[in-house]
Amino acid sequence: MSRKIVSMQIRVTDDLRERAKVVAKKNGLTLSELILQLLASTGDKQLKELAKKELDERPKPGRPWDK
Protein backbone atom coordinates (compact mmCIF):
# COMPACT_ATOMS: atom_id res chain seq x y z
CA MET A 1 0.00 0.00 0.00
CA SER A 2 1.40 3.37 -1.02
CA ARG A 3 1.69 6.12 1.57
CA LYS A 4 1.86 9.82 0.83
CA ILE A 5 4.87 11.32 2.58
CA VAL A 6 4.90 15.04 3.31
CA SER A 7 7.59 17.32 4.67
CA MET A 8 7.45 19.02 8.06
CA GLN A 9 9.93 21.72 9.03
CA ILE A 10 10.84 23.39 12.30
CA ARG A 11 13.00 26.44 12.77
CA VAL A 12 15.85 25.96 15.25
CA THR A 13 19.36 27.25 15.77
CA ASP A 14 22.35 25.44 14.32
CA ASP A 15 23.51 24.53 17.84
CA LEU A 16 20.20 22.82 18.66
CA ARG A 17 20.15 20.91 15.37
CA GLU A 18 23.73 19.72 15.78
CA ARG A 19 23.11 18.58 19.37
CA ALA A 20 19.95 16.75 18.30
CA LYS A 21 21.94 14.97 15.59
CA VAL A 22 24.53 13.88 18.16
CA VAL A 23 21.85 12.57 20.52
CA ALA A 24 20.08 10.74 17.70
CA LYS A 25 23.32 9.11 16.52
CA LYS A 26 24.21 8.13 20.09
CA ASN A 27 20.86 6.32 20.30
CA GLY A 28 21.26 4.68 16.89
CA LEU A 29 18.52 6.80 15.31
CA THR A 30 18.16 9.26 12.50
CA LEU A 31 17.13 12.79 13.37
CA SER A 32 13.65 12.12 11.96
CA GLU A 33 13.30 8.97 14.08
CA LEU A 34 14.30 10.92 17.19
CA ILE A 35 11.66 13.57 16.48
CA LEU A 36 9.01 10.89 15.86
CA GLN A 37 9.89 9.21 19.17
CA LEU A 38 9.55 12.53 20.95
CA LEU A 39 6.15 13.08 19.32
CA ALA A 40 5.13 9.59 20.47
CA SER A 41 6.09 10.48 24.05
CA THR A 42 3.39 13.15 24.33
CA GLY A 43 0.23 12.51 26.29
CA ASP A 44 -2.00 12.47 23.19
CA LYS A 45 -3.06 8.88 22.45
CA GLN A 46 -3.82 9.41 18.76
CA LEU A 47 -0.53 11.25 18.11
CA LYS A 48 1.34 8.47 19.91
CA GLU A 49 -0.33 5.78 17.77
CA LEU A 50 0.34 7.67 14.53
CA ALA A 51 3.99 8.27 15.41
CA LYS A 52 4.52 4.61 16.38
CA LYS A 53 2.86 3.49 13.13
CA GLU A 54 5.12 5.79 11.12
CA LEU A 55 8.22 4.47 12.89
CA ASP A 56 7.17 0.87 12.19
CA GLU A 57 6.36 1.44 8.51
CA ARG A 58 9.19 3.74 7.44
CA PRO A 59 12.07 2.22 5.49
CA LYS A 60 15.38 2.00 7.28
CA PRO A 61 18.08 4.48 6.21
CA GLY A 62 20.74 3.43 3.75
CA ARG A 63 20.79 1.50 0.53
CA PRO A 64 18.23 -1.31 0.32
CA TRP A 65 20.70 -3.75 -1.25
CA ASP A 66 23.05 -3.48 1.75
CA LYS A 67 20.50 -5.11 4.03
MMTF fields as JSON, N, C-alpha, C and O atoms, coordinates in Angstrom:
{
  "mmtfVersion": "1.0.0",
  "mmtfProducer": "UNKNOWN",
  "numBonds": 267,
  "numAtoms": 268,
  "numGroups": 67,
  "numChains": 1,
  "numModels": 1,
  "chainsPerModel": [1],
  "groupsPerChain": [67],
  "chainIdList": ["A"],
  "bondAtomList": [4, 2, 8, 6, 12, 10, 16, 14, 20, 18, 24, 22, 28, 26, 32, 30, 36, 34, 40, 38, 44, 42, 48, 46, 52, 50, 56, 54, 60, 58, 64, 62, 68, 66, 72, 70, 76, 74, 80, 78, 84, 82, 88, 86, 92, 90, 96, 94, 100, 98, 104, 102, 108, 106, 112, 110, 116, 114, 120, 118, 124, 122, 128, 126, 132, 130, 136, 134, 140, 138, 144, 142, 148, 146, 152, 150, 156, 154, 160, 158, 164, 162, 168, 166, 172, 170, 176, 174, 180, 178, 184, 182, 188, 186, 192, 190, 196, 194, 200, 198, 204, 202, 208, 206, 212, 210, 216, 214, 220, 218, 224, 222, 228, 226, 232, 230, 236, 234, 240, 238, 244, 242, 248, 246, 252, 250, 256, 254, 260, 258, 264, 262],
  "bondOrderList": [1, 1, 1, 1, 1, 1, 1, 1, 1, 1, 1, 1, 1, 1, 1, 1, 1, 1, 1, 1, 1, 1, 1, 1, 1, 1, 1, 1, 1, 1, 1, 1, 1, 1, 1, 1, 1, 1, 1, 1, 1, 1, 1, 1, 1, 1, 1, 1, 1, 1, 1, 1, 1, 1, 1, 1, 1, 1, 1, 1, 1, 1, 1, 1, 1, 1],
  "groupList": [{"groupName": "MET", "atomNameList": ["N", "CA", "C", "O"], "elementList": ["N", "C", "C", "O"], "formalChargeList": [0, 0, 0, 0], "bondAtomList": [1, 0, 2, 1, 3, 2], "bondOrderList": [1, 1, 2], "singleLetterCode": "M", "chemCompType": "L-PEPTIDE LINKING"}, {"groupName": "SER", "atomNameList": ["N", "CA", "C", "O"], "elementList": ["N", "C", "C", "O"], "formalChargeList": [0, 0, 0, 0], "bondAtomList": [1, 0, 2, 1, 3, 2], "bondOrderList": [1, 1, 2], "singleLetterCode": "S", "chemCompType": "L-PEPTIDE LINKING"}, {"groupName": "ARG", "atomNameList": ["N", "CA", "C", "O"], "elementList": ["N", "C", "C", "O"], "formalChargeList": [0, 0, 0, 0], "bondAtomList": [1, 0, 2, 1, 3, 2], "bondOrderList": [1, 1, 2], "singleLetterCode": "R", "chemCompType": "L-PEPTIDE LINKING"}, {"groupName": "LYS", "atomNameList": ["N", "CA", "C", "O"], "elementList": ["N", "C", "C", "O"], "formalChargeList": [0, 0, 0, 0], "bondAtomList": [1, 0, 2, 1, 3, 2], "bondOrderList": [1, 1, 2], "singleLetterCode": "K", "chemCompType": "L-PEPTIDE LINKING"}, {"groupName": "ILE", "atomNameList": ["N", "CA", "C", "O"], "elementList": ["N", "C", "C", "O"], "formalChargeList": [0, 0, 0, 0], "bondAtomList": [1, 0, 2, 1, 3, 2], "bondOrderList": [1, 1, 2], "singleLetterCode": "I", "chemCompType": "L-PEPTIDE LINKING"}, {"groupName": "VAL", "atomNameList": ["N", "CA", "C", "O"], "elementList": ["N", "C", "C", "O"], "formalChargeList": [0, 0, 0, 0], "bondAtomList": [1, 0, 2, 1, 3, 2], "bondOrderList": [1, 1, 2], "singleLetterCode": "V", "chemCompType": "L-PEPTIDE LINKING"}, {"groupName": "GLN", "atomNameList": ["N", "CA", "C", "O"], "elementList": ["N", "C", "C", "O"], "formalChargeList": [0, 0, 0, 0], "bondAtomList": [1, 0, 2, 1, 3, 2], "bondOrderList": [1, 1, 2], "singleLetterCode": "Q", "chemCompType": "L-PEPTIDE LINKING"}, {"groupName": "THR", "atomNameList": ["N", "CA", "C", "O"], "elementList": ["N", "C", "C", "O"], "formalChargeList": [0, 0, 0, 0], "bondAtomList": [1, 0, 2, 1, 3, 2], "bondOrderList": [1, 1, 2], "singleLetterCode": "T", "chemCompType": "L-PEPTIDE LINKING"}, {"groupName": "ASP", "atomNameList": ["N", "CA", "C", "O"], "elementList": ["N", "C", "C", "O"], "formalChargeList": [0, 0, 0, 0], "bondAtomList": [1, 0, 2, 1, 3, 2], "bondOrderList": [1, 1, 2], "singleLetterCode": "D", "chemCompType": "L-PEPTIDE LINKING"}, {"groupName": "LEU", "atomNameList": ["N", "CA", "C", "O"], "elementList": ["N", "C", "C", "O"], "formalChargeList": [0, 0, 0, 0], "bondAtomList": [1, 0, 2, 1, 3, 2], "bondOrderList": [1, 1, 2], "singleLetterCode": "L", "chemCompType": "L-PEPTIDE LINKING"}, {"groupName": "GLU", "atomNameList": ["N", "CA", "C", "O"], "elementList": ["N", "C", "C", "O"], "formalChargeList": [0, 0, 0, 0], "bondAtomList": [1, 0, 2, 1, 3, 2], "bondOrderList": [1, 1, 2], "singleLetterCode": "E", "chemCompType": "L-PEPTIDE LINKING"}, {"groupName": "ALA", "atomNameList": ["N", "CA", "C", "O"], "elementList": ["N", "C", "C", "O"], "formalChargeList": [0, 0, 0, 0], "bondAtomList": [1, 0, 2, 1, 3, 2], "bondOrderList": [1, 1, 2], "singleLetterCode": "A", "chemCompType": "L-PEPTIDE LINKING"}, {"groupName": "ASN", "atomNameList": ["N", "CA", "C", "O"], "elementList": ["N", "C", "C", "O"], "formalChargeList": [0, 0, 0, 0], "bondAtomList": [1, 0, 2, 1, 3, 2], "bondOrderList": [1, 1, 2], "singleLetterCode": "N", "chemCompType": "L-PEPTIDE LINKING"}, {"groupName": "GLY", "atomNameList": ["N", "CA", "C", "O"], "elementList": ["N", "C", "C", "O"], "formalChargeList": [0, 0, 0, 0], "bondAtomList": [1, 0, 2, 1, 3, 2], "bondOrderList": [1, 1, 2], "singleLetterCode": "G", "chemCompType": "PEPTIDE LINKING"}, {"groupName": "PRO", "atomNameList": ["N", "CA", "C", "O"], "elementList": ["N", "C", "C", "O"], "formalChargeList": [0, 0, 0, 0], "bondAtomList": [1, 0, 2, 1, 3, 2], "bondOrderList": [1, 1, 2], "singleLetterCode": "P", "chemCompType": "L-PEPTIDE LINKING"}, {"groupName": "TRP", "atomNameList": ["N", "CA", "C", "O"], "elementList": ["N", "C", "C", "O"], "formalChargeList": [0, 0, 0, 0], "bondAtomList": [1, 0, 2, 1, 3, 2], "bondOrderList": [1, 1, 2], "singleLetterCode": "W", "chemCompType": "L-PEPTIDE LINKING"}],
  "groupTypeList": [0, 1, 2, 3, 4, 5, 1, 0, 6, 4, 2, 5, 7, 8, 8, 9, 2, 10, 2, 11, 3, 5, 5, 11, 3, 3, 12, 13, 9, 7, 9, 1, 10, 9, 4, 9, 6, 9, 9, 11, 1, 7, 13, 8, 3, 6, 9, 3, 10, 9, 11, 3, 3, 10, 9, 8, 10, 2, 14, 3, 14, 13, 2, 14, 15, 8, 3],
  "groupIdList": [1, 2, 3, 4, 5, 6, 7, 8, 9, 10, 11, 12, 13, 14, 15, 16, 17, 18, 19, 20, 21, 22, 23, 24, 25, 26, 27, 28, 29, 30, 31, 32, 33, 34, 35, 36, 37, 38, 39, 40, 41, 42, 43, 44, 45, 46, 47, 48, 49, 50, 51, 52, 53, 54, 55, 56, 57, 58, 59, 60, 61, 62, 63, 64, 65, 66, 67],
  "secStructList": [7, 7, 7, 7, 7, 7, 7, 7, 7, 7, 7, 7, 7, 2, 2, 2, 2, 2, 2, 2, 2, 2, 2, 2, 2, 2, 6, 6, 7, 7, 2, 2, 2, 2, 2, 2, 2, 2, 2, 2, 6, 1, 1, 7, 2, 2, 2, 2, 2, 2, 2, 2, 2, 2, 2, 2, 2, 1, 7, 7, 1, 1, 7, 4, 4, 4, 7],
  "xCoordList": [0.834, 0.0, 0.885, 1.813, 0.6, 1.396, 0.975, -0.212, 1.965, 1.687, 2.159, 3.192, 1.431, 1.86, 2.719, 2.27, 3.936, 4.871, 4.938, 5.098, 4.819, 4.897, 6.068, 6.584, 6.465, 7.587, 7.069, 6.039, 7.799, 7.454, 8.742, 9.745, 8.72, 9.931, 9.733, 8.632, 10.84, 10.845, 12.037, 13.054, 11.91, 13.001, 13.732, 13.146, 15.013, 15.849, 17.223, 17.567, 17.987, 19.356, 20.25, 19.911, 21.387, 22.351, 22.827, 22.999, 23.039, 23.513, 22.518, 22.912, 21.225, 20.205, 20.161, 20.102, 20.19, 20.151, 21.357, 21.214, 22.53, 23.731, 23.697, 24.11, 23.21, 23.109, 22.088, 22.307, 20.97, 19.95, 20.502, 20.175, 21.325, 21.939, 22.88, 22.929, 23.618, 24.534, 23.739, 24.092, 22.681, 21.853, 21.199, 21.154, 20.7, 20.076, 21.091, 20.799, 22.286, 23.321, 23.731, 23.952, 23.832, 24.205, 23.182, 23.53, 21.924, 20.858, 20.576, 19.608, 21.418, 21.261, 20.052, 19.447, 19.698, 18.523, 18.915, 19.996, 18.019, 18.157, 17.499, 16.777, 17.746, 17.133, 15.614, 14.911, 15.107, 13.651, 13.074, 12.003, 13.774, 13.296, 13.272, 12.356, 14.275, 14.304, 13.093, 12.436, 12.803, 11.661, 10.363, 9.493, 10.221, 9.008, 8.857, 7.745, 9.96, 9.889, 9.461, 8.69, 9.955, 9.554, 8.076, 7.388, 7.581, 6.146, 5.328, 4.259, 5.843, 5.135, 5.111, 4.268, 6.024, 6.089, 5.139, 5.122, 4.357, 3.385, 2.213, 2.1, 1.367, 0.227, -0.952, -1.921, -0.886, -1.999, -1.965, -0.997, -3.012, -3.064, -3.017, -2.294, -3.778, -3.817, -2.474, -2.014, -1.841, -0.529, 0.5, 1.348, 0.423, 1.335, 1.173, 2.165, -0.073, -0.33, 0.154, 0.75, -0.097, 0.338, 1.86, 2.416, 2.531, 3.993, 4.581, 5.533, 4.03, 4.516, 4.308, 5.18, 3.151, 2.859, 3.865, 4.366, 4.155, 5.121, 6.507, 7.193, 6.917, 8.216, 8.281, 9.313, 7.199, 7.168, 7.189, 7.804, 6.527, 6.361, 7.454, 7.609, 8.206, 9.186, 10.371, 10.805, 10.899, 12.065, 13.288, 13.411, 14.166, 15.382, 16.337, 16.32, 17.164, 18.084, 19.154, 19.484, 19.674, 20.74, 20.242, 19.067, 21.13, 20.79, 20.086, 20.521, 19.01, 18.228, 19.007, 18.74, 19.962, 20.699, 21.79, 22.389, 22.057, 23.048, 22.45, 23.172, 21.163, 20.499, 20.295, 19.748],
  "yCoordList": [-1.176, 0.0, 1.248, 1.358, 2.159, 3.372, 4.411, 4.604, 5.068, 6.119, 7.442, 7.495, 8.497, 9.823, 10.407, 10.54, 10.747, 11.323, 12.829, 13.278, 13.592, 15.044, 15.525, 14.79, 16.735, 17.318, 18.188, 18.851, 18.176, 19.021, 19.683, 19.006, 20.991, 21.722, 22.435, 22.861, 22.55, 23.385, 24.321, 23.985, 25.468, 26.445, 26.378, 26.621, 26.048, 25.959, 26.539, 26.762, 26.775, 27.255, 26.103, 24.932, 26.455, 25.436, 24.6, 23.387, 25.252, 24.527, 23.453, 22.334, 23.795, 22.821, 21.663, 20.503, 21.967, 20.911, 19.976, 18.756, 20.552, 19.724, 18.844, 17.685, 19.381, 18.579, 17.469, 16.348, 17.771, 16.752, 15.635, 14.466, 15.979, 14.966, 14.064, 12.854, 14.655, 13.877, 12.914, 11.74, 13.406, 12.574, 11.448, 10.305, 11.766, 10.744, 9.665, 8.473, 10.085, 9.114, 8.246, 7.044, 8.867, 8.129, 7.036, 5.987, 7.286, 6.321, 5.428, 4.668, 5.519, 4.675, 5.043, 4.179, 6.33, 6.801, 7.861, 8.445, 8.092, 9.262, 10.424, 10.225, 11.623, 12.787, 12.71, 13.06, 12.262, 12.115, 11.094, 11.312, 9.99, 8.969, 9.51, 9.21, 10.306, 10.915, 11.836, 11.793, 12.657, 13.565, 12.775, 13.125, 11.707, 10.887, 10.238, 10.151, 9.784, 9.208, 10.261, 9.969, 11.467, 12.535, 12.875, 13.149, 12.86, 13.077, 11.966, 12.214, 10.733, 9.593, 9.663, 9.031, 10.422, 10.483, 11.525, 11.721, 12.188, 13.154, 12.415, 11.196, 13.129, 12.513, 12.22, 11.591, 12.667, 12.469, 11.053, 10.671, 10.287, 8.882, 8.724, 7.867, 9.538, 9.408, 9.781, 9.103, 10.853, 11.251, 10.158, 9.873, 9.551, 8.469, 7.291, 6.741, 6.899, 5.776, 6.076, 5.215, 7.298, 7.671, 7.696, 7.243, 8.221, 8.274, 6.865, 6.566, 6.005, 4.612, 3.895, 3.151, 4.117, 3.492, 3.961, 3.157, 5.246, 5.794, 5.191, 4.843, 5.068, 4.47, 3.019, 2.58, 2.274, 0.867, 0.703, -0.232, 1.599, 1.445, 2.099, 1.763, 3.015, 3.741, 2.855, 2.044, 3.011, 2.221, 2.639, 3.796, 1.712, 2.004, 2.809, 2.661, 3.655, 4.475, 3.614, 2.523, 4.129, 3.43, 2.795, 2.907, 2.14, 1.499, 0.177, -0.608, -0.077, -1.312, -2.591, -3.63, -2.533, -3.751, -4.083, -5.156, -3.203, -3.48, -4.25, -4.633, -4.483, -5.113, -6.592, -7.264],
  "zCoordList": [0.0, 0.0, 0.0, 0.802, -0.879, -1.017, 0.019, 0.285, 0.59, 1.567, 0.999, 0.332, 1.248, 0.832, 1.948, 3.086, 1.617, 2.581, 2.344, 1.209, 3.399, 3.315, 4.167, 5.007, 3.942, 4.668, 5.811, 5.685, 6.927, 8.064, 8.521, 8.746, 8.658, 9.034, 10.368, 10.717, 11.099, 12.301, 12.206, 11.598, 12.794, 12.768, 14.107, 15.162, 14.047, 15.247, 14.935, 13.775, 15.964, 15.773, 15.324, 15.494, 14.751, 14.325, 15.512, 15.393, 16.659, 17.84, 18.274, 18.603, 18.275, 18.661, 17.67, 18.076, 16.379, 15.37, 15.491, 15.419, 15.674, 15.785, 17.029, 16.978, 18.146, 19.373, 19.204, 19.663, 18.548, 18.302, 17.42, 17.628, 16.449, 15.588, 16.387, 16.162, 17.313, 18.158, 19.041, 19.158, 19.654, 20.525, 19.723, 20.178, 18.547, 17.7, 17.335, 17.435, 16.911, 16.525, 17.71, 17.562, 18.891, 20.095, 20.404, 20.946, 20.057, 20.297, 19.087, 19.087, 18.064, 16.887, 16.039, 15.404, 16.031, 15.311, 14.29, 14.359, 13.347, 12.5, 13.226, 14.202, 12.753, 13.372, 13.265, 14.213, 12.135, 11.958, 12.936, 13.501, 13.135, 14.075, 15.502, 16.267, 15.858, 17.193, 17.382, 18.422, 16.388, 16.476, 16.586, 17.383, 15.79, 15.865, 17.237, 17.758, 17.829, 19.174, 20.191, 21.105, 20.036, 20.951, 20.779, 21.762, 19.545, 19.324, 19.971, 20.529, 19.89, 20.473, 22.001, 22.637, 22.586, 24.05, 24.641, 25.856, 23.81, 24.332, 24.964, 24.835, 25.626, 26.292, 25.372, 25.797, 24.114, 23.194, 22.614, 21.957, 22.856, 22.453, 20.935, 20.426, 20.208, 18.755, 18.128, 17.209, 18.617, 18.113, 18.386, 17.541, 19.559, 19.909, 18.956, 18.478, 18.674, 17.77, 16.361, 15.714, 15.875, 14.529, 14.415, 13.414, 15.43, 15.407, 15.462, 14.74, 16.302, 16.384, 15.057, 14.608, 14.424, 13.133, 12.081, 11.294, 12.071, 11.116, 11.333, 10.372, 12.588, 12.886, 12.423, 11.915, 12.59, 12.186, 10.674, 10.163, 9.953, 8.512, 7.676, 6.502, 8.248, 7.443, 7.099, 7.917, 5.879, 5.49, 6.303, 6.704, 6.535, 7.281, 6.401, 5.179, 7.004, 6.212, 5.543, 6.009, 4.458, 3.748, 2.473, 2.124, 1.793, 0.531, 0.781, 1.623, 0.063, 0.318, 0.017, 0.622, -0.906, -1.255, -0.241, -0.322, 0.698, 1.753, 2.911, 3.831, 2.889, 4.031, 3.83, 4.705]
}
